[in-house]
Amino acid sequence: MKKIYKIMLGSLICLALIIISSAFFIVSAQEQDTSEISIEGIWEGKLKVPGTELIIVFKISKNSDGTLT
């Protein structure tokens, strides 16, 4: 009986540690700040078409109201 109790207690402790550690990782993943990620700037690329190569340039900026242009 004591052996079963020890096995169950050990399993319960392992389960509790797994739950606590997974909760920690979920919370830390949710805390990542994505407000600093921006697409503002100059974006350049090349488009290869038969016989030539086109250079495409996008200049993306943010207006004072937060919209992108």
Secondary structure, 3 states (H helix, E strand, C coil): CHHHHHHHHHHHHHHHHHHHHHHHHHHHHHCCCCCCCCCCEEEEEEEEECCEEEEEEEEECECCCCCEC
